[in-house]
Amino acid sequence: NTGDPSFCTIWTFCGVPALNIPVFQGENGMPIGTQLVGAKNDDARLLRTANWLLSKLND
């Protein structure tokens, strides 16, 4: 199970980029993630932000 797709529905409807990244691991070994949402037509900035967040989490 990759999660409930309804969490992305509003962002798809609004036409903005959204992505999920794993930030922690639960007791059962499954990832616990966070969702990042960017401004319309600003996918590149969202990807840069996600990359920055991942680099901080991996420090």
C-alpha distance matrix in Angstrom:
0.0 3.8 5.6 8.3 10.5 13.5 14.0 15.3 17.3 20.4 20.7 20.4 23.0 25.2 25.0 24.3 22.2 19.1 16.8 14.5 15.4 14.4 17.4 16.9 15.1 14.4 16.1 13.3 13.1 10.0 11.2 12.6 13.6 16.2 16.7 20.0 21.9 25.0 28.1 28.5 29.5 29.0 26.0 28.0 28.7 25.0 24.3 27.3 26.2 22.7 24.6 27.1 24.5 22.8 26.4 27.2 24.2 25.2 28.8
3.8 0.0 3.8 7.0 8.4 11.7 11.5 12.4 14.9 17.8 17.6 17.4 20.3 22.2 21.8 20.8 18.5 15.4 13.0 10.8 12.0 11.6 14.8 15.0 14.0 14.0 16.6 14.3 13.4 9.8 9.7 10.7 10.8 13.1 13.3 16.4 18.3 21.3 24.5 25.0 25.9 25.3 22.3 24.3 24.9 21.2 20.5 23.5 22.5 19.1 21.1 23.6 21.2 19.7 23.3 24.3 21.5 22.6 26.3
5.6 3.8 0.0 3.7 6.3 8.8 8.6 10.3 12.7 15.3 15.7 16.0 18.5 20.4 20.6 19.7 17.9 14.6 12.8 10.6 12.4 12.2 14.9 15.1 14.5 14.0 16.6 14.9 14.7 10.9 10.5 10.3 10.2 11.9 11.9 15.3 16.9 20.3 23.3 23.9 25.4 24.9 22.3 24.6 24.8 21.0 21.0 24.0 22.4 19.3 21.8 23.9 21.2 20.3 24.1 24.6 21.9 23.6 27.0
8.3 7.0 3.7 0.0 3.8 5.4 6.2 8.4 9.9 12.7 13.8 14.0 15.9 18.1 18.8 18.4 17.3 14.3 13.5 12.0 14.6 15.0 17.5 18.0 17.8 17.0 19.6 18.1 18.2 14.5 13.9 13.0 12.5 13.2 12.4 15.6 16.5 19.8 22.4 22.8 24.6 24.6 22.3 25.1 25.2 21.5 22.0 25.1 23.4 20.7 23.6 25.6 23.0 22.6 26.4 26.7 24.3 26.3 29.7
10.5 8.4 6.3 3.8 0.0 3.8 5.3 5.7 6.8 10.2 10.9 10.5 12.6 15.1 15.4 15.4 14.4 12.0 11.7 11.3 14.5 15.8 18.6 19.8 20.0 19.8 22.7 21.2 20.8 17.0 15.9 15.1 13.7 13.8 12.0 14.5 14.7 17.7 20.0 19.9 21.5 21.9 19.7 22.7 23.1 19.5 20.1 23.5 22.2 19.7 22.7 24.9 22.7 22.5 26.3 27.0 25.0 26.9 30.3
13.5 11.7 8.8 5.4 3.8 0.0 3.8 5.3 5.0 7.8 9.7 9.9 11.0 13.5 14.7 14.9 14.9 12.6 13.3 13.1 16.5 17.9 20.2 21.4 21.9 21.4 24.3 23.2 23.1 19.4 18.2 16.7 15.2 14.5 12.5 14.8 14.4 17.5 19.4 19.3 21.6 22.1 20.5 23.8 23.8 20.3 21.5 24.7 23.1 21.0 24.4 26.2 23.9 24.2 28.0 28.2 26.4 28.7 31.9
14.0 11.5 8.6 6.2 5.3 3.8 0.0 3.8 5.7 7.2 8.2 9.7 11.3 12.8 14.0 13.2 12.8 10.0 10.6 10.2 13.5 15.1 17.1 18.5 19.5 19.4 22.5 21.9 21.6 17.9 16.1 14.1 12.2 11.0 8.9 11.3 11.3 14.7 16.9 17.5 19.9 19.9 18.3 21.3 20.9 17.3 18.8 21.7 19.7 17.8 21.3 22.8 20.4 20.9 24.7 24.7 23.0 25.6 28.5
15.3 12.4 10.3 8.4 5.7 5.3 3.8 0.0 3.8 5.7 5.4 6.2 8.6 10.1 10.6 10.0 9.6 7.3 8.6 9.5 13.3 15.6 17.9 20.0 21.2 21.6 25.0 24.2 23.3 19.6 17.5 15.9 13.4 12.0 8.9 10.4 9.5 12.4 14.4 14.5 16.5 16.9 15.2 18.5 18.5 15.1 16.5 19.7 18.2 16.5 19.9 21.8 19.9 20.5 24.1 24.6 23.3 25.6 28.6
17.3 14.9 12.7 9.9 6.8 5.0 5.7 3.8 0.0 3.8 5.5 5.2 6.1 8.6 9.9 10.6 11.3 10.1 12.1 13.3 17.1 19.4 21.7 23.6 24.7 24.8 28.0 27.1 26.5 22.8 20.9 19.4 17.0 15.5 12.5 13.6 12.0 14.3 15.6 14.9 17.2 18.3 17.1 20.7 20.8 17.7 19.4 22.7 21.3 19.9 23.3 25.2 23.4 24.2 27.7 28.2 27.0 29.4 32.4
20.4 17.8 15.3 12.7 10.2 7.8 7.2 5.7 3.8 0.0 3.8 5.5 5.0 6.2 8.6 9.1 10.7 10.0 12.7 14.3 18.0 20.5 22.2 24.4 26.0 26.2 29.5 29.0 28.5 24.8 22.6 20.5 17.9 15.7 12.4 12.8 10.6 12.6 13.3 13.0 15.9 16.9 16.5 20.1 19.7 16.8 19.2 22.1 20.4 19.7 23.3 24.6 23.0 24.3 27.7 27.9 27.0 29.7 32.4
20.7 17.6 15.7 13.8 10.9 9.7 8.2 5.4 5.5 3.8 0.0 3.8 5.4 5.0 6.1 5.5 6.9 6.7 9.9 12.2 15.8 18.8 20.6 23.3 25.1 25.8 29.4 29.0 27.9 24.3 21.7 19.9 16.8 14.3 10.7 10.3 7.5 9.2 10.1 9.7 12.4 13.2 12.7 16.3 16.0 13.3 15.6 18.6 17.2 16.6 20.0 21.5 20.3 21.6 24.9 25.3 24.8 27.3 29.9
20.4 17.4 16.0 14.0 10.5 9.9 9.7 6.2 5.2 5.5 3.8 0.0 3.8 5.4 5.0 6.3 7.6 8.1 11.0 13.6 17.3 20.3 22.7 25.2 26.7 27.5 30.9 30.1 29.0 25.3 23.0 21.6 18.7 16.8 13.2 12.9 10.4 11.5 12.0 10.6 12.5 14.1 13.1 16.8 17.4 14.9 16.6 20.0 19.2 18.3 21.5 23.5 22.5 23.4 26.7 27.6 27.0 29.2 32.0
23.0 20.3 18.5 15.9 12.6 11.0 11.3 8.6 6.1 5.0 5.4 3.8 0.0 3.8 5.5 8.0 10.5 11.3 14.5 16.9 20.6 23.6 25.7 28.2 29.7 30.2 33.6 32.8 31.9 28.2 26.0 24.4 21.6 19.5 15.9 15.6 12.7 13.5 13.2 11.4 13.8 15.9 15.7 19.5 19.9 17.6 19.8 22.9 22.0 21.5 24.8 26.5 25.4 26.7 29.9 30.5 30.0 32.4 35.1
25.2 22.2 20.4 18.1 15.1 13.5 12.8 10.1 8.6 6.2 5.0 5.4 3.8 0.0 3.8 5.6 9.0 10.5 14.2 16.9 20.4 23.6 25.3 28.1 30.1 30.8 34.4 34.0 32.9 29.3 26.7 24.8 21.7 19.1 15.4 14.2 10.8 10.9 9.9 8.3 11.2 13.2 13.8 17.5 17.4 15.5 18.2 20.9 19.9 20.0 23.3 24.6 23.9 25.6 28.5 29.0 28.9 31.5 33.9
25.0 21.8 20.6 18.8 15.4 14.7 14.0 10.6 9.9 8.6 6.1 5.0 5.5 3.8 0.0 3.8 6.8 9.4 12.9 16.2 19.5 23.0 25.0 28.0 29.9 31.1 34.7 34.1 32.7 29.1 26.4 25.0 21.6 19.2 15.5 14.0 10.6 10.0 9.0 6.4 8.4 10.8 11.0 14.7 15.3 13.7 16.0 18.9 18.5 18.6 21.6 23.3 23.0 24.4 27.2 28.1 28.2 30.4 32.9
24.3 20.8 19.7 18.4 15.4 14.9 13.2 10.0 10.6 9.1 5.5 6.3 8.0 5.6 3.8 0.0 3.8 6.5 10.2 13.6 16.7 20.2 21.9 25.1 27.4 28.8 32.5 32.2 30.6 27.1 24.2 22.6 19.0 16.4 12.6 10.6 7.1 6.2 5.9 4.5 6.9 8.1 8.2 11.9 11.9 10.1 12.7 15.4 14.8 15.0 18.1 19.6 19.3 20.9 23.6 24.5 24.7 27.0 29.3
22.2 18.5 17.9 17.3 14.4 14.9 12.8 9.6 11.3 10.7 6.9 7.6 10.5 9.0 6.8 3.8 0.0 3.8 7.0 10.6 13.5 17.2 19.1 22.4 24.6 26.3 30.0 29.6 27.7 24.4 21.4 20.1 16.5 14.1 10.6 8.5 5.9 5.3 6.9 6.7 7.5 7.5 5.9 9.5 9.9 7.5 9.4 12.5 12.2 11.9 14.8 16.7 16.5 17.7 20.4 21.6 21.7 23.7 26.2
19.1 15.4 14.6 14.3 12.0 12.6 10.0 7.3 10.1 10.0 6.7 8.1 11.3 10.5 9.4 6.5 3.8 0.0 3.8 7.1 10.2 13.8 15.7 18.8 21.0 22.6 26.3 26.0 24.2 20.8 17.8 16.3 12.8 10.5 6.9 5.6 4.3 6.2 9.1 9.9 11.2 10.4 8.3 11.3 11.2 7.8 9.4 12.6 11.5 10.2 13.6 15.5 14.4 15.4 18.6 19.5 19.1 21.3 24.0
16.8 13.0 12.8 13.5 11.7 13.3 10.6 8.6 12.1 12.7 9.9 11.0 14.5 14.2 12.9 10.2 7.0 3.8 0.0 3.8 6.7 10.3 12.6 15.7 17.7 19.6 23.3 22.9 20.8 17.6 14.5 13.5 10.0 8.4 5.7 5.5 6.6 8.8 12.2 13.3 14.0 12.6 9.9 11.9 12.0 8.3 8.5 11.8 10.7 8.4 11.4 13.8 12.4 12.6 16.0 17.2 16.4 18.3 21.3
14.5 10.8 10.6 12.0 11.3 13.1 10.2 9.5 13.3 14.3 12.2 13.6 16.9 16.9 16.2 13.6 10.6 7.1 3.8 0.0 3.8 6.8 9.4 12.2 14.0 15.8 19.5 19.2 17.2 14.0 10.8 9.7 6.3 5.6 4.3 6.2 8.9 11.7 15.3 16.8 17.7 16.1 13.4 14.9 14.7 10.9 10.7 13.4 11.9 8.8 11.7 13.8 11.6 11.3 15.0 15.9 14.3 16.2 19.4
15.4 12.0 12.4 14.6 14.5 16.5 13.5 13.3 17.1 18.0 15.8 17.3 20.6 20.4 19.5 16.7 13.5 10.2 6.7 3.8 0.0 3.8 6.3 9.4 11.5 14.0 17.7 17.7 15.2 12.6 9.0 8.4 5.2 5.7 6.6 8.0 11.3 13.8 17.5 19.4 19.9 17.8 15.0 15.7 15.2 11.8 10.8 12.8 11.2 7.6 9.7 11.7 9.2 8.1 11.9 12.8 10.9 12.6 15.9
14.4 11.6 12.2 15.0 15.8 17.9 15.1 15.6 19.4 20.5 18.8 20.3 23.6 23.6 23.0 20.2 17.2 13.8 10.3 6.8 3.8 0.0 3.8 6.0 7.8 10.5 14.1 14.3 11.7 9.4 5.6 5.6 4.0 6.5 9.0 11.1 14.7 17.3 21.0 23.0 23.7 21.5 18.7 19.2 18.7 15.4 14.2 15.8 14.1 10.5 11.9 13.5 10.6 8.8 12.3 12.8 10.0 11.4 14.9
17.4 14.8 14.9 17.5 18.6 20.2 17.1 17.9 21.7 22.2 20.6 22.7 25.7 25.3 25.0 21.9 19.1 15.7 12.6 9.4 6.3 3.8 0.0 3.8 7.1 10.0 13.5 14.7 12.3 10.8 7.2 6.0 5.1 6.7 10.0 11.8 15.6 18.2 21.9 24.4 25.2 22.7 20.3 20.5 19.3 16.2 15.4 16.2 13.9 10.9 12.1 12.6 9.1 7.8 10.9 10.4 7.2 9.3 12.4
16.9 15.0 15.1 18.0 19.8 21.4 18.5 20.0 23.6 24.4 23.3 25.2 28.2 28.1 28.0 25.1 22.4 18.8 15.7 12.2 9.4 6.0 3.8 0.0 3.8 6.6 9.9 11.5 9.4 8.7 5.9 5.1 6.6 9.2 12.8 15.1 18.8 21.6 25.3 27.8 28.8 26.4 24.0 24.2 23.1 20.0 19.2 19.9 17.7 14.7 15.7 16.1 12.6 11.1 13.7 12.9 9.2 10.9 13.6
15.1 14.0 14.5 17.8 20.0 21.9 19.5 21.2 24.7 26.0 25.1 26.7 29.7 30.1 29.9 27.4 24.6 21.0 17.7 14.0 11.5 7.8 7.1 3.8 0.0 3.8 6.7 7.9 5.7 5.7 4.5 5.5 8.5 11.8 15.2 17.9 21.5 24.5 28.2 30.4 31.3 29.1 26.5 26.9 26.1 22.9 21.8 22.9 20.9 17.7 18.6 19.3 16.1 14.1 16.7 16.2 12.4 13.3 16.2
14.4 14.0 14.0 17.0 19.8 21.4 19.4 21.6 24.8 26.2 25.8 27.5 30.2 30.8 31.1 28.8 26.3 22.6 19.6 15.8 14.0 10.5 10.0 6.6 3.8 0.0 3.8 5.4 5.2 5.3 6.0 6.2 9.9 13.2 16.5 19.7 23.1 26.3 29.9 32.1 33.3 31.4 28.8 29.6 28.7 25.4 24.6 25.9 23.7 20.6 21.8 22.6 19.1 17.5 20.2 19.5 15.7 16.9 19.6
16.1 16.6 16.6 19.6 22.7 24.3 22.5 25.0 28.0 29.5 29.4 30.9 33.6 34.4 34.7 32.5 30.0 26.3 23.3 19.5 17.7 14.1 13.5 9.9 6.7 3.8 0.0 3.8 5.5 7.4 9.3 10.0 13.7 16.9 20.2 23.4 26.8 30.1 33.7 35.8 37.1 35.1 32.6 33.3 32.5 29.1 28.3 29.5 27.4 24.2 25.3 25.9 22.5 20.8 23.2 22.4 18.6 19.4 21.8
13.3 14.3 14.9 18.1 21.2 23.2 21.9 24.2 27.1 29.0 29.0 30.1 32.8 34.0 34.1 32.2 29.6 26.0 22.9 19.2 17.7 14.3 14.7 11.5 7.9 5.4 3.8 0.0 3.8 5.6 8.8 10.5 14.1 17.6 20.5 23.9 27.1 30.4 34.0 35.8 36.9 35.2 32.4 33.3 32.9 29.4 28.4 30.0 28.2 24.8 25.9 27.0 23.8 21.8 24.4 24.1 20.3 20.8 23.7
13.1 13.4 14.7 18.2 20.8 23.1 21.6 23.3 26.5 28.5 27.9 29.0 31.9 32.9 32.7 30.6 27.7 24.2 20.8 17.2 15.2 11.7 12.3 9.4 5.7 5.2 5.5 3.8 0.0 3.8 6.5 9.2 12.5 16.1 19.0 22.1 25.5 28.5 32.2 34.0 34.8 32.9 30.0 30.6 30.3 27.0 25.6 27.2 25.6 22.1 22.8 24.1 21.1 18.7 21.2 21.3 17.6 17.7 20.8
10.0 9.8 10.9 14.5 17.0 19.4 17.9 19.6 22.8 24.8 24.3 25.3 28.2 29.3 29.1 27.1 24.4 20.8 17.6 14.0 12.6 9.4 10.8 8.7 5.7 5.3 7.4 5.6 3.8 0.0 3.8 6.6 9.6 13.3 15.9 19.2 22.3 25.5 29.1 30.7 31.6 30.0 27.1 28.0 27.8 24.3 23.2 25.1 23.5 19.9 21.1 22.7 19.6 17.5 20.5 20.7 17.1 17.7 21.1
11.2 9.7 10.5 13.9 15.9 18.2 16.1 17.5 20.9 22.6 21.7 23.0 26.0 26.7 26.4 24.2 21.4 17.8 14.5 10.8 9.0 5.6 7.2 5.9 4.5 6.0 9.3 8.8 6.5 3.8 0.0 3.8 6.2 9.9 12.6 15.7 19.0 22.1 25.7 27.5 28.4 26.6 23.7 24.5 24.1 20.7 19.6 21.4 19.7 16.2 17.5 19.0 15.9 13.9 17.1 17.3 13.8 14.8 18.2
12.6 10.7 10.3 13.0 15.1 16.7 14.1 15.9 19.4 20.5 19.9 21.6 24.4 24.8 25.0 22.6 20.1 16.3 13.5 9.7 8.4 5.6 6.0 5.1 5.5 6.2 10.0 10.5 9.2 6.6 3.8 0.0 3.8 7.1 10.3 13.5 16.9 20.1 23.8 25.8 27.1 25.2 22.8 23.8 22.9 19.4 19.0 20.6 18.4 15.2 17.1 18.1 14.6 13.5 16.9 16.4 13.1 15.0 18.1
13.6 10.8 10.2 12.5 13.7 15.2 12.2 13.4 17.0 17.9 16.8 18.7 21.6 21.7 21.6 19.0 16.5 12.8 10.0 6.3 5.2 4.0 5.1 6.6 8.5 9.9 13.7 14.1 12.5 9.6 6.2 3.8 0.0 3.7 6.7 9.8 13.2 16.4 20.1 22.1 23.4 21.5 19.1 20.2 19.3 15.7 15.5 17.2 14.9 11.8 14.2 15.3 11.9 11.3 14.9 14.7 12.0 14.2 17.4
16.2 13.1 11.9 13.2 13.8 14.5 11.0 12.0 15.5 15.7 14.3 16.8 19.5 19.1 19.2 16.4 14.1 10.5 8.4 5.6 5.7 6.5 6.7 9.2 11.8 13.2 16.9 17.6 16.1 13.3 9.9 7.1 3.7 0.0 3.8 6.6 10.0 13.3 16.8 19.2 20.8 18.8 16.8 18.1 16.7 13.2 13.7 15.3 12.6 10.1 13.1 13.8 10.5 11.0 14.6 14.1 12.1 15.0 17.7
16.7 13.3 11.9 12.4 12.0 12.5 8.9 8.9 12.5 12.4 10.7 13.2 15.9 15.4 15.5 12.6 10.6 6.9 5.7 4.3 6.6 9.0 10.0 12.8 15.2 16.5 20.2 20.5 19.0 15.9 12.6 10.3 6.7 3.8 0.0 3.8 6.6 10.1 13.6 15.7 17.4 15.7 13.9 15.7 14.5 10.8 12.0 14.1 11.6 9.5 13.1 14.1 11.5 12.5 16.0 16.0 14.6 17.4 20.1
20.0 16.4 15.3 15.6 14.5 14.8 11.3 10.4 13.6 12.8 10.3 12.9 15.6 14.2 14.0 10.6 8.5 5.6 5.5 6.2 8.0 11.1 11.8 15.1 17.9 19.7 23.4 23.9 22.1 19.2 15.7 13.5 9.8 6.6 3.8 0.0 3.8 6.7 10.3 12.8 14.4 12.3 10.9 12.6 11.0 7.4 9.3 11.2 8.6 7.4 11.2 12.0 10.1 11.9 15.0 15.1 14.7 17.5 19.8
21.9 18.3 16.9 16.5 14.7 14.4 11.3 9.5 12.0 10.6 7.5 10.4 12.7 10.8 10.6 7.1 5.9 4.3 6.6 8.9 11.3 14.7 15.6 18.8 21.5 23.1 26.8 27.1 25.5 22.3 19.0 16.9 13.2 10.0 6.6 3.8 0.0 3.8 7.0 9.3 11.4 9.9 9.2 11.7 10.2 7.0 9.9 12.1 10.0 9.8 13.5 14.3 13.1 15.1 18.0 18.2 18.2 20.9 23.1
25.0 21.3 20.3 19.8 17.7 17.5 14.7 12.4 14.3 12.6 9.2 11.5 13.5 10.9 10.0 6.2 5.3 6.2 8.8 11.7 13.8 17.3 18.2 21.6 24.5 26.3 30.1 30.4 28.5 25.5 22.1 20.1 16.4 13.3 10.1 6.7 3.8 0.0 3.8 6.5 8.3 6.4 6.6 9.0 7.4 5.2 8.8 10.6 9.2 10.2 13.3 14.1 13.9 16.1 18.4 18.9 19.6 22.1 24.0
28.1 24.5 23.3 22.4 20.0 19.4 16.9 14.4 15.6 13.3 10.1 12.0 13.2 9.9 9.0 5.9 6.9 9.1 12.2 15.3 17.5 21.0 21.9 25.3 28.2 29.9 33.7 34.0 32.2 29.1 25.7 23.8 20.1 16.8 13.6 10.3 7.0 3.8 0.0 3.8 6.3 5.3 7.5 10.0 8.5 7.9 11.4 12.8 11.9 13.5 16.4 16.9 17.1 19.5 21.6 22.0 23.0 25.5 27.2
28.5 25.0 23.9 22.8 19.9 19.3 17.5 14.5 14.9 13.0 9.7 10.6 11.4 8.3 6.4 4.5 6.7 9.9 13.3 16.8 19.4 23.0 24.4 27.8 30.4 32.1 35.8 35.8 34.0 30.7 27.5 25.8 22.1 19.2 15.7 12.8 9.3 6.5 3.8 0.0 3.8 5.5 7.6 10.6 10.4 10.1 13.0 14.9 14.7 16.0 18.6 19.7 20.1 22.1 24.2 25.1 26.0 28.2 30.1
29.5 25.9 25.4 24.6 21.5 21.6 19.9 16.5 17.2 15.9 12.4 12.5 13.8 11.2 8.4 6.9 7.5 11.2 14.0 17.7 19.9 23.7 25.2 28.8 31.3 33.3 37.1 36.9 34.8 31.6 28.4 27.1 23.4 20.8 17.4 14.4 11.4 8.3 6.3 3.8 0.0 3.8 5.8 8.4 9.3 9.9 12.0 13.8 14.6 15.9 17.9 19.3 20.3 22.0 23.9 25.2 26.3 28.1 30.0
29.0 25.3 24.9 24.6 21.9 22.1 19.9 16.9 18.3 16.9 13.2 14.1 15.9 13.2 10.8 8.1 7.5 10.4 12.6 16.1 17.8 21.5 22.7 26.4 29.1 31.4 35.1 35.2 32.9 30.0 26.6 25.2 21.5 18.8 15.7 12.3 9.9 6.4 5.3 5.5 3.8 0.0 3.8 5.5 5.6 6.6 9.0 10.3 11.0 12.8 14.6 15.7 17.0 18.8 20.4 21.7 23.0 24.8 26.5
26.0 22.3 22.3 22.3 19.7 20.5 18.3 15.2 17.1 16.5 12.7 13.1 15.7 13.8 11.0 8.2 5.9 8.3 9.9 13.4 15.0 18.7 20.3 24.0 26.5 28.8 32.6 32.4 30.0 27.1 23.7 22.8 19.1 16.8 13.9 10.9 9.2 6.6 7.5 7.6 5.8 3.8 0.0 3.8 5.5 5.1 6.3 8.7 9.9 10.6 12.3 14.3 15.4 16.6 18.4 20.1 21.1 22.6 24.7
28.0 24.3 24.6 25.1 22.7 23.8 21.3 18.5 20.7 20.1 16.3 16.8 19.5 17.5 14.7 11.9 9.5 11.3 11.9 14.9 15.7 19.2 20.5 24.2 26.9 29.6 33.3 33.3 30.6 28.0 24.5 23.8 20.2 18.1 15.7 12.6 11.7 9.0 10.0 10.6 8.4 5.5 3.8 0.0 3.8 5.4 5.1 6.2 8.6 9.9 10.5 12.3 14.3 15.4 16.5 18.6 20.0 21.1 22.9
28.7 24.9 24.8 25.2 23.1 23.8 20.9 18.5 20.8 19.7 16.0 17.4 19.9 17.4 15.3 11.9 9.9 11.2 12.0 14.7 15.2 18.7 19.3 23.1 26.1 28.7 32.5 32.9 30.3 27.8 24.1 22.9 19.3 16.7 14.5 11.0 10.2 7.4 8.5 10.4 9.3 5.6 5.5 3.8 0.0 3.8 5.4 5.0 6.1 8.6 9.8 10.4 12.2 14.2 15.2 16.6 18.4 19.9 21.3
25.0 21.2 21.0 21.5 19.5 20.3 17.3 15.1 17.7 16.8 13.3 14.9 17.6 15.5 13.7 10.1 7.5 7.8 8.3 10.9 11.8 15.4 16.2 20.0 22.9 25.4 29.1 29.4 27.0 24.3 20.7 19.4 15.7 13.2 10.8 7.4 7.0 5.2 7.9 10.1 9.9 6.6 5.1 5.4 3.8 0.0 3.8 5.4 5.1 6.2 8.6 9.8 10.5 12.3 14.2 15.4 16.5 18.4 20.2
24.3 20.5 21.0 22.0 20.1 21.5 18.8 16.5 19.4 19.2 15.6 16.6 19.8 18.2 16.0 12.7 9.4 9.4 8.5 10.7 10.8 14.2 15.4 19.2 21.8 24.6 28.3 28.4 25.6 23.2 19.6 19.0 15.5 13.7 12.0 9.3 9.9 8.8 11.4 13.0 12.0 9.0 6.3 5.1 5.4 3.8 0.0 3.8 5.4 5.1 6.1 8.6 9.8 10.5 12.3 14.3 15.3 16.5 18.6
27.3 23.5 24.0 25.1 23.5 24.7 21.7 19.7 22.7 22.1 18.6 20.0 22.9 20.9 18.9 15.4 12.5 12.6 11.8 13.4 12.8 15.8 16.2 19.9 22.9 25.9 29.5 30.0 27.2 25.1 21.4 20.6 17.2 15.3 14.1 11.2 12.1 10.6 12.8 14.9 13.8 10.3 8.7 6.2 5.0 5.4 3.8 0.0 3.8 5.5 5.0 6.1 8.6 9.9 10.5 12.4 14.3 15.4 16.8
26.2 22.5 22.4 23.4 22.2 23.1 19.7 18.2 21.3 20.4 17.2 19.2 22.0 19.9 18.5 14.8 12.2 11.5 10.7 11.9 11.2 14.1 13.9 17.7 20.9 23.7 27.4 28.2 25.6 23.5 19.7 18.4 14.9 12.6 11.6 8.6 10.0 9.2 11.9 14.7 14.6 11.0 9.9 8.6 6.1 5.1 5.4 3.8 0.0 3.8 5.4 5.0 6.2 8.6 9.8 10.7 12.3 14.3 15.6
22.7 19.1 19.3 20.7 19.7 21.0 17.8 16.5 19.9 19.7 16.6 18.3 21.5 20.0 18.6 15.0 11.9 10.2 8.4 8.8 7.6 10.5 10.9 14.7 17.7 20.6 24.2 24.8 22.1 19.9 16.2 15.2 11.8 10.1 9.5 7.4 9.8 10.2 13.5 16.0 15.9 12.8 10.6 9.9 8.6 6.2 5.1 5.5 3.8 0.0 3.8 5.4 5.1 6.2 8.6 9.9 10.5 12.3 14.5
24.6 21.1 21.8 23.6 22.7 24.4 21.3 19.9 23.3 23.3 20.0 21.5 24.8 23.3 21.6 18.1 14.8 13.6 11.4 11.7 9.7 11.9 12.1 15.7 18.6 21.8 25.3 25.9 22.8 21.1 17.5 17.1 14.2 13.1 13.1 11.2 13.5 13.3 16.4 18.6 17.9 14.6 12.3 10.5 9.8 8.6 6.1 5.0 5.4 3.8 0.0 3.8 5.5 5.2 6.2 8.7 9.9 10.6 12.6
27.1 23.6 23.9 25.6 24.9 26.2 22.8 21.8 25.2 24.6 21.5 23.5 26.5 24.6 23.3 19.6 16.7 15.5 13.8 13.8 11.7 13.5 12.6 16.1 19.3 22.6 25.9 27.0 24.1 22.7 19.0 18.1 15.3 13.8 14.1 12.0 14.3 14.1 16.9 19.7 19.3 15.7 14.3 12.3 10.4 9.8 8.6 6.1 5.0 5.4 3.8 0.0 3.8 5.5 5.1 6.3 8.7 10.0 10.9
24.5 21.2 21.2 23.0 22.7 23.9 20.4 19.9 23.4 23.0 20.3 22.5 25.4 23.9 23.0 19.3 16.5 14.4 12.4 11.6 9.2 10.6 9.1 12.6 16.1 19.1 22.5 23.8 21.1 19.6 15.9 14.6 11.9 10.5 11.5 10.1 13.1 13.9 17.1 20.1 20.3 17.0 15.4 14.3 12.2 10.5 9.8 8.6 6.2 5.1 5.5 3.8 0.0 3.8 5.4 5.2 6.2 8.7 10.2
22.8 19.7 20.3 22.6 22.5 24.2 20.9 20.5 24.2 24.3 21.6 23.4 26.7 25.6 24.4 20.9 17.7 15.4 12.6 11.3 8.1 8.8 7.8 11.1 14.1 17.5 20.8 21.8 18.7 17.5 13.9 13.5 11.3 11.0 12.5 11.9 15.1 16.1 19.5 22.1 22.0 18.8 16.6 15.4 14.2 12.3 10.5 9.9 8.6 6.2 5.2 5.5 3.8 0.0 3.8 5.4 5.0 6.1 8.8
26.4 23.3 24.1 26.4 26.3 28.0 24.7 24.1 27.7 27.7 24.9 26.7 29.9 28.5 27.2 23.6 20.4 18.6 16.0 15.0 11.9 12.3 10.9 13.7 16.7 20.2 23.2 24.4 21.2 20.5 17.1 16.9 14.9 14.6 16.0 15.0 18.0 18.4 21.6 24.2 23.9 20.4 18.4 16.5 15.2 14.2 12.3 10.5 9.8 8.6 6.2 5.1 5.4 3.8 0.0 3.8 5.5 5.2 6.4
27.2 24.3 24.6 26.7 27.0 28.2 24.7 24.6 28.2 27.9 25.3 27.6 30.5 29.0 28.1 24.5 21.6 19.5 17.2 15.9 12.8 12.8 10.4 12.9 16.2 19.5 22.4 24.1 21.3 20.7 17.3 16.4 14.7 14.1 16.0 15.1 18.2 18.9 22.0 25.1 25.2 21.7 20.1 18.6 16.6 15.4 14.3 12.4 10.7 9.9 8.7 6.3 5.2 5.4 3.8 0.0 3.8 5.4 5.3
24.2 21.5 21.9 24.3 25.0 26.4 23.0 23.3 27.0 27.0 24.8 27.0 30.0 28.9 28.2 24.7 21.7 19.1 16.4 14.3 10.9 10.0 7.2 9.2 12.4 15.7 18.6 20.3 17.6 17.1 13.8 13.1 12.0 12.1 14.6 14.7 18.2 19.6 23.0 26.0 26.3 23.0 21.1 20.0 18.4 16.5 15.3 14.3 12.3 10.5 9.9 8.7 6.2 5.0 5.5 3.8 0.0 3.8 5.6
25.2 22.6 23.6 26.3 26.9 28.7 25.6 25.6 29.4 29.7 27.3 29.2 32.4 31.5 30.4 27.0 23.7 21.3 18.3 16.2 12.6 11.4 9.3 10.9 13.3 16.9 19.4 20.8 17.7 17.7 14.8 15.0 14.2 15.0 17.4 17.5 20.9 22.1 25.5 28.2 28.1 24.8 22.6 21.1 19.9 18.4 16.5 15.4 14.3 12.3 10.6 10.0 8.7 6.1 5.2 5.4 3.8 0.0 3.8
28.8 26.3 27.0 29.7 30.3 31.9 28.5 28.6 32.4 32.4 29.9 32.0 35.1 33.9 32.9 29.3 26.2 24.0 21.3 19.4 15.9 14.9 12.4 13.6 16.2 19.6 21.8 23.7 20.8 21.1 18.2 18.1 17.4 17.7 20.1 19.8 23.1 24.0 27.2 30.1 30.0 26.5 24.7 22.9 21.3 20.2 18.6 16.8 15.6 14.5 12.6 10.9 10.2 8.8 6.4 5.3 5.6 3.8 0.0
